[in-house]
């Protein structure tokens, strides 16, 4: 059985109006859904976002793509993702 949080997440990701905004940046750090998932190393959420069309080439907080940042810091888990 899914938690209420998981049910809400699934509900929102099945709404076209939500999916169209996945790559929009909001907040103080100009985060989008993918950058938040990767920043918190929530790879299962990042996988779901990819399936919904979210851009994997999003920038990290320091302004470079997460893959480049992962390579520079030798972050194997992020590189594998």
Backbone bond lengths (Angstrom), bond angles and torsions (degrees), N, CA, C in turn:
res aa  C-N    CA-C-N  psi(-1)  N-CA   C-N-CA  omega(-1)  CA-C   N-CA-C  phi
1 X - - - 1.441 - - 1.535 108.97 -
2 X 1.313 116.60 135.01 1.459 121.93 179.79 1.525 111.22 -78.11
3 X 1.330 114.71 146.78 1.458 119.01 174.33 1.524 108.60 -70.75
4 X 1.315 116.29 165.24 1.466 120.41 178.00 1.526 110.36 -61.69
5 X 1.341 116.55 -36.03 1.467 120.63 178.83 1.526 110.74 -64.15
6 X 1.340 117.05 -44.31 1.466 121.02 178.25 1.526 111.33 -64.73
7 X 1.317 116.62 -38.59 1.467 120.22 178.28 1.524 110.57 -64.53
8 X 1.316 116.98 -40.57 1.467 120.68 178.60 1.525 110.50 -65.81
9 X 1.324 116.61 -41.90 1.467 122.01 178.24 1.527 110.18 -59.66
10 X 1.324 116.58 -49.17 1.466 120.81 178.79 1.525 111.36 -61.83
11 X 1.313 116.63 -42.27 1.462 121.16 179.37 1.526 110.42 -58.60
12 X 1.334 116.50 -49.12 1.463 120.41 -178.22 1.526 112.43 -64.54
13 X 1.326 117.18 -39.80 1.460 119.71 -178.46 1.523 112.99 -74.10
14 X 1.310 117.09 -6.27 1.458 120.25 174.36 1.524 112.00 -98.10
15 X 1.319 116.86 5.10 1.467 122.36 177.36 1.530 108.78 -98.72
16 X 1.314 117.52 121.66 1.462 121.65 -178.18 1.527 111.96 -58.25
17 X 1.319 116.96 -36.86 1.468 119.30 -179.03 1.529 111.10 -65.68
18 X 1.313 118.23 -30.78 1.462 121.77 177.27 1.527 109.72 -75.89
19 X 1.319 117.05 -46.00 1.458 121.48 -178.55 1.524 111.08 -58.61
20 X 1.321 117.40 -37.46 1.475 120.43 179.90 1.522 112.29 -65.15
21 X 1.321 118.28 -19.22 1.468 120.83 -177.22 1.526 113.48 -103.29
22 X 1.318 118.73 6.34 1.464 120.88 -175.46 1.522 113.02 -58.85
23 X 1.318 118.30 -33.30 1.454 120.60 -177.98 1.527 113.33 -92.10
24 X 1.326 117.08 -1.22 1.464 120.56 177.68 1.526 109.43 -69.53
25 X 1.324 115.11 142.30 1.470 120.59 179.18 1.522 109.31 -99.54
26 X 1.337 115.17 137.30 1.461 121.83 -178.77 1.516 109.83 -141.21
27 X 1.290 116.22 164.85 1.459 121.83 172.82 1.512 113.79 84.69
28 X 1.293 114.64 179.50 1.456 122.73 -177.11 1.527 111.55 -61.66
29 X 1.320 117.12 -42.66 1.464 121.70 -177.77 1.518 113.22 -89.11
30 X 1.326 118.02 6.04 1.468 122.80 -177.58 1.522 111.57 55.53
31 X 1.322 116.06 42.08 1.462 120.48 179.12 1.515 111.13 -79.25
32 X 1.324 115.06 152.91 1.453 120.96 168.09 1.529 107.19 -119.94
33 X 1.305 117.47 -178.25 1.463 120.76 -174.94 1.528 111.78 -58.40
34 X 1.342 117.19 -44.58 1.466 120.15 -177.92 1.524 111.31 -67.92
35 X 1.322 117.74 -43.84 1.470 118.51 -178.48 1.530 110.78 -63.43
36 X 1.323 117.57 -35.99 1.468 119.93 177.05 1.526 111.50 -66.13
37 X 1.327 116.58 -44.07 1.468 119.82 179.40 1.529 110.60 -62.03
38 X 1.331 117.11 -45.57 1.460 119.79 -178.85 1.521 112.21 -70.14
39 X 1.311 117.03 -37.96 1.464 120.74 178.74 1.529 110.23 -59.41
40 X 1.338 115.67 -35.49 1.470 120.38 -179.50 1.522 112.22 -95.40
41 X 1.334 115.32 9.48 1.475 123.00 177.63 1.528 111.69 54.39
42 X 1.312 115.82 36.85 1.461 122.83 178.66 1.528 107.33 -95.34
43 X 1.326 115.12 79.43 1.460 121.15 -173.22 1.530 112.80 -70.12
44 X 1.331 117.52 -28.08 1.471 118.67 177.88 1.524 110.18 -67.70
45 X 1.332 117.47 -40.37 1.466 120.27 175.96 1.523 110.19 -67.21
46 X 1.331 117.07 -40.42 1.467 120.68 178.38 1.524 110.76 -60.15
47 X 1.330 117.61 -39.26 1.475 121.04 176.92 1.526 111.03 -61.43
48 X 1.319 116.37 -44.01 1.467 120.49 179.33 1.527 109.79 -62.90
49 X 1.339 116.14 -43.52 1.464 120.15 179.43 1.530 111.16 -62.41
50 X 1.323 117.17 -39.56 1.468 120.18 176.13 1.523 111.04 -59.69
51 X 1.329 115.74 -44.58 1.470 120.36 179.02 1.522 111.76 -60.09
52 X 1.340 116.30 -29.32 1.466 120.81 -179.90 1.528 112.21 -88.80
53 X 1.341 117.15 1.09 1.460 120.11 175.16 1.513 115.71 99.10
54 X 1.321 117.31 11.43 1.457 120.17 178.88 1.534 109.36 -69.07
55 X 1.333 116.45 145.85 1.454 122.95 -175.76 1.522 111.01 -77.72
56 X 1.342 117.18 119.50 1.463 122.21 178.99 1.521 111.49 -74.46
57 X 1.318 117.78 -17.99 1.466 121.77 -176.50 1.519 112.72 -87.78
58 X 1.295 116.56 26.07 1.461 121.18 179.23 1.524 110.32 -69.40
59 X 1.308 116.44 155.29 1.462 121.47 -179.42 1.517 111.29 -88.08
60 X 1.318 114.58 152.52 1.458 120.86 174.34 1.523 108.91 -81.72
61 X 1.301 115.79 -178.79 1.460 120.69 -179.64 1.527 111.80 -60.46
62 X 1.341 117.26 -32.23 1.461 119.33 -177.60 1.519 112.65 -86.05
63 X 1.325 117.77 5.47 1.455 121.34 169.98 1.506 116.67 92.58
64 X 1.315 118.59 8.81 1.461 119.50 174.82 1.518 109.15 -120.14
65 X 1.331 117.34 154.21 1.465 119.16 179.86 1.531 111.04 -55.23
66 X 1.332 115.75 146.16 1.456 120.45 -178.69 1.529 112.19 -56.75
67 X 1.320 118.37 -37.60 1.465 120.06 -179.68 1.527 110.58 -63.40
68 X 1.316 118.14 -43.65 1.463 121.12 179.19 1.533 109.84 -64.45
69 X 1.322 116.43 -44.67 1.464 120.07 177.93 1.526 110.46 -60.27
70 X 1.348 117.10 -42.39 1.467 121.22 179.53 1.526 111.06 -63.40
71 X 1.325 116.90 -40.34 1.464 120.02 179.20 1.527 110.75 -66.03
72 X 1.325 117.00 -42.40 1.470 120.50 -179.63 1.523 111.90 -65.34
73 X 1.327 116.70 -33.85 1.461 120.14 -178.76 1.533 112.19 -96.09
74 X 1.326 116.32 4.22 1.467 122.12 179.04 1.528 111.87 57.85
75 X 1.323 116.87 42.71 1.453 124.01 -178.01 1.538 108.38 -90.38
76 X 1.324 115.59 90.40 1.476 120.93 -174.12 1.524 112.37 -60.83
77 X 1.321 117.99 -38.39 1.466 120.73 -178.29 1.534 110.74 -63.55
78 X 1.330 116.58 -42.70 1.459 120.18 179.20 1.530 110.61 -70.11
79 X 1.324 117.24 -38.77 1.467 120.84 178.83 1.526 110.10 -62.88
80 X 1.329 116.80 -43.09 1.473 120.76 179.46 1.517 111.86 -63.33
81 X 1.341 116.15 -33.99 1.451 118.65 179.87 1.520 108.30 -63.78
